[in-house]
Amino acid sequence: MTTTTNEQNGQTAHSTIFATAFPAPGKEREWEQAIGDLMRTSSTFPGYLGSIFLRPMSSKQPYYRVYTKFDSVENLQRWYDSEERLERVSRLEPFEQQPAEVQHLTGFETWFTLAEDGVVSSAPPPKSKMYFVVWLAVFGTVLPLIALLRPLTASLPNLAASAVMSAISVAMMTWIVMPTLTWLFKSWLYPTSRSS
């Protein structure tokens, strides 16, 4: 596999393997069986948090995407370097059109996965740009939302009120605010994507 590794932000940060895979035409079923075995094996390693398997959505996106998340960079690296993973990756090779592109994501990068015309950006933006967009999301959306929700949760115990507000805030950041801001700022975040 071809691997691109981003700077790791400490041993306690969650870490994700994001793989873009290219099964050979006509070999998709065999490839899916092999990748399923790979994902099941990853689930037996310490720190495993889950996997997401995405099939192609259209002919413009003739590849698969696989996300595997661990609770730390250390645990992800233990899985990535393991003989078990290498052995199961070798089972994929007869069914691949080309080697998979694998990227290690930590921290905010998983909020900056831009899909445009069925193509996912293969590299996250610079950390300074990610910092600005996340700050804008928190300052412009999350803080006003907390102010709005506080009166509605006043009757709850402090811990329960904080749990409700943080759950709603994180959900909005993940599924509404960050995807919207990433799309609005895409030409600034991904200048090479626009020129390509």
N, C-alpha and C positions, 0 to 999 in steps of 0.2 A: 504494500500500500504506500501511496505518497502521503507524507505527513507534513503539516504546517503547524507549529506550536507557538502560541502567543505567550507573552510574558506572564509568569505565574505570580499571583498576588497573595502569596503567603500560604502556609500549610493548612490553614483552617478554612479557606475559601472553597465553596462548592465548585466542582469542576465537571465539565461536560465534554464528551466526545461527539462531534458533529461530523457524520460521514455522508458524503455524496457518492452513491454507488451506481455502476453502469453494467447491469446484467446483459449478457449476450442475447440478441433476439432469438426467441424460441426456447431459451433456457431459464426463463423467469421463474417457473415453478420450482425447478431444482435449486436455483439460487435462493429463493424464499425459504425453502426448507433448511438450507445451510445457514442462512442468516438467523433463522429462528433458533437453531442449535447454538449459534454464537451468543445470542442474547440470553438464552436460558443459562448458559455457562457463566456469563458475566454476573447474573443475579446471585450466584453462589459465593461471590467474593465480598470481603468486608467493605462496608461503606456504600454498597450499591443502593441507589435511590429510585431507579426506574429507567425504562426505555420507551421511546416513541418510534414507531415504524410507519413511514409515509410512502405510499405507492405514488407513481406518476399521476398527475392530475389531468394532463393533456399531452398531445403529441409534441407540443412546444417544450415540455418538461419530461424528456424520455429517461429520467433517472429516478432513483429512489433516495430517500433521506432517512437516516437512522441517528437518533439522539440517545446517548447512554450517559446517565448522570451518576456521579459519586459524591460523597459528602466532603471529600477533600482531594487536593491535588495528589497527595501521597498515595491514597487508596486507588485513585484512578491510574496513577503510574504503575502501581503494583499489578493491576489488572492488565494494563497495556503491555507491560514487559513480560507477562507470564507465558509459560510454555503452552498452557491451555488455550489462550487466545491465539497464539501463533499457529497452533495446530489446526484450530477451527477456521482461521483465516485462509489457511492453505486449501481447505476444502471448498472455499468460494472460488478460487482461481480458475478451475475448469469451466465455470459458468459465467465468467466476467468478460465483457467486451474490452474493458480497460481497467487498470487498477483504480480502486476507490480513492477519493480525495478525503483525507481525514484531518480535522482541525480540533485542537484542544481549546475549549472556551472556559474562562473563569471570570467571576465578577459580573460586570454589566454587559459583557459582550452578547449574552444570550437575549438581551432586550433589543439588540440591534441586528436582527436577521432580516434583511430587506429582500422581499420577493417582488420582482418586477418582470412582467412579461414571462412568468413561469421560470425565471432564473433567480436563484438565491445568491446573494453576494458571498464570495468565498472568504472575505476578510473583513473584520470589524473596523470601524472608524478609529482615528487616533483617540487616545484616552482623554485628551483635553476637550475634544468635541463631544464625546460621550458624557463627560462631566457637565458640560454646559446644558445639554438637552435634558439630562436627569434633573439638574437643578431647576430648570425651567418647569419641568413637569411637577416637581414637588412644590415649588413656590407658587405656581399659577393654578394648580389644581388640587393637590392633596391638602395643603394647609387651609384653603377656603372650604374644602369638603369637611375637614375635621371641625372647623368653626360652625358649619351648618348642622352637622350631626350632633354636636355636643349637647344642645338643648333637648334633642330627641332621646338622648341616652342618659339624661340627668337622673332618672329614677333608678338606673341600674347601679350596682356596685362598681367602684372605680375600675377594678380589674376586668369585669365583664364589659364595661363601656369601652375601655381601651382595646379589648379584643375585637369587639364589633367594628370600631372605627378603623383599626389597623387592617382587618380582613377586607373591608370594603375598599380602603385606600389601595392596598396591594393589588386587589382584583382589577380596579380601574387602571392602575399603572400598567399592569401586565397585558390586559386585553383591549383597552380603549386608548389611554393617554399615550403610552409609548409607541404603539403602532401608528397612531395618528401623527405624532411629532416626527417619528422616523420618516414617514412618507412626506410630510411637509418640508423637512430639511434634507431630503434625499440628495439633492444636487450639491449640497454643501458637505454632507457626511460622506458621500460616495462620488467625488468628482470624476474618478476614472471610469465609473460605470456609465455616467452620462456621455462621456466622450467616446466610449467604445462602440 
